């Protein structure tokens, strides 16, 4: 990665946030933190809300590069990336392929399966599909979720058949196919990736039943253990996540969510290509363990955009 020592080398940076996805409020929170961090390091940075406003800014010559912290649809699915590629505007994070692929949990899992990267059993549900057949393949307990959302939006844990219909109805409110996935019971972990290298894992210990939207962004009683594992399991997980990140074409930075069963086996769930940067977010917590404070982490992420200059 090209290292930058003078903030002027970045030019004017548009921090794109907000948008109209289900993760708008989290994105605005993340974006405000990123903007403040860049300004504190002397970067000429401005806030932009959503893709339309960003395109106007780029066409008017109002920025020289983009820090993408637009979570969810539009920002993480290749749409923003394709527009910026067409406009020859450098940006942070994954490109068109990596963004589009990882936003689709089903296709991500199929790539991992083809490469023998462990991921929970799953079935895809379309309108009119045989729900009983999907559950027969996956078994109980299961997770029902939309395939194109993040931040645990639309996710329900299902332990018995009578709760399945409500879970499907809830997930169907959101975009994309429905995913019925084997529920791996055991520790929940996450691994941040920065410039192709894995940061220390974090083991997440929520006070509630599982790590839902409230535990991620509201509660202050969730415990984060970093690193989350002892060697050599820590080493093995980090190398696995680096391989899984490359396999789906992801670039720059991101985060992979993992479950570990009671036998110690790892199961990769999904990739986030524009992870949260709020006070509760996980990539900053992992980065701090290797000596990167929040402002330095944001600078390092912005440096990855120089490869597209």
C-alpha positions in Angstrom: 0.0 0.0 0.0 1.2 3.5 -0.8 1.8 5.3 2.5 0.9 9.0 2.8 2.6 11.4 5.2 1.2 14.7 4.0 -2.6 15.2 4.2 -2.5 17.5 1.2 -1.7 14.4 -1.0 -5.3 13.2 -0.5 -6.8 16.4 -1.9 -10.4 17.1 -0.9 -12.1 14.0 0.5 -15.8 13.4 0.2 -17.0 11.2 3.1 -20.2 9.7 1.8 -22.6 8.5 4.4 -26.4 8.2 5.1 -28.2 7.2 2.0 -31.6 5.5 2.0 -30.8 1.9 3.1 -32.1 0.3 6.3 -28.7 1.2 7.8 -28.9 4.9 7.3 -28.7 6.0 10.9 -25.7 3.8 11.6 -24.0 5.1 8.5 -24.6 8.7 9.6 -23.0 7.9 12.9 -20.0 6.2 11.3 -19.6 9.0 8.8 -19.6 11.7 11.4 -16.8 9.9 13.3 -14.8 9.4 10.1 -15.2 13.0 9.1 -14.0 14.2 12.5 -11.0 11.9 12.5 -9.9 13.1 9.0 -10.3 16.8 9.9 -8.3 16.2 13.1 -5.4 14.9 11.0 -5.5 17.9 8.7 -7.4 16.3 5.8 -9.6 18.6 3.8 -12.8 16.5 4.2 -16.5 17.2 3.6 -19.7 15.3 4.4 -21.9 14.1 1.6 -25.3 12.4 2.2 -26.1 9.7 -0.3 -25.1 8.8 -3.8 -27.0 11.5 -5.8 -25.3 14.2 -3.8 -22.0 12.6 -4.2 -22.3 12.3 -8.0 -23.2 16.0 -8.1 -20.1 16.8 -6.0 -17.8 14.7 -8.2 -19.2 16.2 -11.5 -18.7 19.7 -10.1 -15.1 19.0 -9.3 -15.8 19.3 -5.6 -13.7 16.4 -4.4 -10.6 14.4 -5.3 -11.4 11.1 -3.7 -14.1 9.4 -1.7 -14.2 7.8 1.7 -17.1 5.4 1.5 -18.9 4.8 4.8 -22.3 4.3 3.2 -23.6 1.1 4.8 -25.9 -1.4 3.1 -27.6 -1.1 -0.3 -26.1 1.5 -2.6 -22.9 1.8 -0.7 -21.8 -1.8 -0.4 -23.4 -3.5 -3.4 -21.3 -2.2 -6.3 -23.7 0.6 -7.3 -21.6 3.4 -5.8 -18.4 1.7 -6.9 -19.5 1.4 -10.5 -20.5 5.1 -10.6 -17.1 6.1 -9.2 -15.2 3.9 -11.6 -17.1 5.5 -14.5 -16.2 8.9 -13.2 -12.6 7.9 -12.6 -12.8 8.9 -9.0 -10.7 7.0 -6.4 -12.4 5.6 -3.4 -11.9 3.4 -0.3 -13.0 -0.2 0.1 -13.8 -3.0 -2.3 -14.4 -2.5 -6.0 -17.5 -3.4 -8.1 -17.1 -7.1 -8.0 -16.1 -7.5 -4.4 -18.8 -5.2 -3.2 -21.6 -6.8 -5.3 -20.6 -10.3 -4.4 -20.2 -9.8 -0.7 -23.5 -7.9 -0.4 -25.2 -11.1 -1.6 -24.8 -13.5 1.3 -26.0 -16.4 -0.9 -23.4 -16.0 -3.6 -20.7 -15.3 -1.1 -21.4 -18.6 0.6 -21.4 -20.4 -2.7 -18.0 -19.1 -3.6 -16.7 -20.2 -0.2 -18.3 -23.6 -0.6 -16.5 -24.1 -3.9 -13.2 -23.4 -2.2 -13.9 -25.5 0.9 -14.0 -22.5 3.1 -16.3 -23.5 6.0 -19.8 -21.8 6.1 -23.0 -23.0 7.7 -25.5 -25.1 5.7 -28.2 -23.0 4.0 -31.2 -23.0 1.7 -32.5 -20.1 -0.4 -36.2 -19.3 -0.3 -38.1 -17.6 -3.2 -41.8 -16.8 -3.1 -43.8 -20.0 -3.4 -40.8 -22.3 -2.5 -41.3 -25.3 -0.2 -40.4 -24.0 3.2 -40.5 -27.5 4.7 -37.9 -28.7 2.3 -35.6 -25.9 3.2 -35.8 -26.6 6.9 -35.3 -30.3 6.2 -32.0 -29.4 4.6 -30.9 -26.9 7.2 -32.5 -28.3 10.4 -33.3 -26.6 13.7 -32.2 -24.3 15.2 -31.9 -22.0 12.2 -31.4 -18.4 11.2 -33.8 -16.7 8.8 -32.5 -13.5 7.2 -32.6 -11.4 4.0 -29.7 -12.0 1.8 -28.9 -8.3 1.1 -29.0 -6.6 4.5 -26.5 -6.0 7.2 -26.4 -4.9 10.9 -28.7 -7.9 11.8 -31.6 -6.2 10.0 -34.4 -8.7 9.4 -32.7 -11.5 11.2 -34.6 -14.0 13.4 -33.4 -17.1 15.3 -35.9 -20.0 14.9 -35.9 -22.9 17.3 -39.2 -24.5 16.5 -41.4 -24.9 13.4 -44.3 -22.8 14.7 -42.0 -19.7 14.8 -40.9 -20.1 11.2 -43.7 -18.3 9.4 -43.3 -15.1 11.5 -39.5 -15.1 10.8 -40.0 -15.5 7.1 -42.6 -12.7 7.1 -40.1 -10.4 9.0 -37.2 -11.1 6.6 -39.4 -10.7 3.5 -39.8 -7.0 4.3 -36.3 -6.4 3.0 -34.6 -6.7 -0.4 -33.2 -9.9 -1.8 -33.7 -13.6 -1.5 -34.4 -15.1 1.9 -31.7 -17.2 3.5 -32.4 -20.0 5.9 -29.1 -20.9 7.5 -28.0 -23.5 10.0 -27.6 -21.9 13.4 -24.1 -22.6 14.8 -24.3 -22.5 18.6 -21.1 -21.4 20.2 -18.9 -18.3 20.4 -19.4 -15.4 18.0 -16.3 -13.8 16.5 -15.3 -11.2 14.0 -12.1 -10.4 12.2 -11.3 -7.0 10.7 -9.2 -6.8 7.6 -6.9 -3.9 6.8 -5.0 -3.8 3.5 -5.2 -7.5 3.1 -4.1 -8.4 6.6 -6.3 -9.7 9.5 -6.5 -7.7 12.7 -6.8 -9.6 16.0 -10.1 -11.4 16.4 -12.8 -10.2 18.7 -15.0 -12.6 20.6 -18.5 -11.0 21.2 -20.3 -11.8 24.4 -23.8 -10.1 24.4 -25.9 -10.0 27.5 -28.9 -11.0 25.5 -29.6 -14.1 23.5 -27.5 -13.0 20.5 -25.7 -10.1 19.0 -28.7 -8.2 17.5 -29.1 -4.6 16.3 -29.6 -3.4 19.9 -26.5 -5.2 21.2 -24.4 -3.8 18.3 -25.4 -0.1 18.4 -27.2 0.7 21.6 -26.3 -1.5 24.6 -23.3 -0.8 26.7 -23.2 -4.2 28.4 -21.9 -6.3 25.5 -18.4 -7.7 26.2 -15.7 -7.7 23.5 -12.7 -9.9 24.1 -9.7 -9.1 21.9 -8.0 -11.2 20.8 -10.8 -13.6 21.1 -8.8 -16.8 20.9 -5.6 -18.4 22.1 -2.8 -19.4 19.7 -2.7 -21.3 17.5 -6.5 -21.0 16.9 -6.1 -17.2 16.6 -3.4 -17.6 13.9 -5.5 -20.2 12.0 -8.7 -18.0 12.1 -6.8 -14.9 10.9 -5.3 -16.8 7.9 -8.6 -18.3 7.0 -10.3 -14.9 7.0 -7.5 -13.4 4.8 -8.1 -16.2 2.3 -11.9 -15.8 2.5 -11.6 -12.1 1.9 -9.5 -12.5 -1.2 -11.7 -15.3 -2.5 -14.7 -13.0 -2.9 -12.7 -10.1 -4.5 -12.8 -7.8 -1.5 -10.2 -5.1 -1.2 -8.9 -2.4 1.1 -10.6 -3.1 4.4 -13.6 -4.9 5.8 -14.8 -7.4 8.4 -15.7 -11.0 8.4 -18.2 -12.5 10.9 -17.6 -16.0 12.2 -19.2 -18.6 14.5 -17.3 -21.2 16.3 -19.0 -24.4 17.3 -18.4 -26.2 20.6 -15.8 -28.5 19.0 -13.7 -25.5 18.0 -14.6 -25.5 14.2 -15.0 -22.1 12.5 -17.9 -21.2 10.2 -17.8 -18.0 8.2 -21.0 -16.1 7.9 -20.5 -13.0 5.7 -18.2 -10.1 4.7 -18.9 -6.4 5.4 -17.0 -4.1 3.0 -17.9 -0.9 4.7 -18.1 -1.8 8.4 -19.4 0.4 11.1 -17.2 3.1 12.6 -19.3 4.0 15.6 -18.3 4.0 19.3 -19.6 0.4 19.4 -18.0 -0.8 16.2 -15.5 -3.7 16.0 -12.8 -2.8 13.5 -11.7 0.2 15.6 -11.6 -2.1 18.7 -9.4 -4.6 16.9 -7.1 -1.9 15.4 -6.5 -0.4 18.8 -5.0 -3.8 19.9 -2.2 -3.3 17.3 -1.6 0.3 18.2 -3.8 2.0 15.7 -6.0 4.7 17.4 -9.2 5.7 15.6 -7.7 8.6 13.7 -4.8 6.5 12.5 -7.1 3.7 11.4 -9.2 6.1 9.4 -6.0 7.5 7.8 -4.8 4.0 6.9 -8.2 3.2 5.3 -8.0 6.4 3.3 -4.5 5.4 2.2 -5.9 2.4 0.4 -7.7 4.7 -2.0 -4.3 5.8 -3.3 -4.0 2.5 -5.2 -6.8 3.7 -7.4 -5.3 7.2 -8.0 
